[in-house]
Amino acid sequence: MSALNTTDIKASHSDAEMKGWLFKWTNYLKGYQKRWFVLSNGLLSYYRNQAEMSHTCRGTISLRGAIIQTEDSCTFIISNGVQTFHIKASNEVERQRWVTALELAKSKARSTRESGNTYLYACSLKCHHLG
């Protein structure tokens, strides 16, 4: 059985900790839509595609204080009290890779709370929640 690995995990301390294609719940009309996700510096951001990364962030959620729950074999929910993302992976292994990386990033974000405030503010100015 061969599986398409749509996730790139960086082992070093580079800018992106993890990135890849996932499906984000948008609304009842469109349902889940394929989006390019980037996990970096305690923030999970998404774009319609990789080319948008240089100019149009569609949304960002801070993992600091977030609750990450698995819903079923492919779906997980991230909620930080302000925002909630419903996300679906292509399979259970992929979902678990993301949940593990998100929990690690959440832990790092908690331990670097003070140094991350400037970055979080800068990203919130750059990112527009357009769906």
Order of alpha helices (4+ residues) and beta strands (2+ residues): beta-beta-beta-beta-beta-beta-beta-beta-alpha-alpha
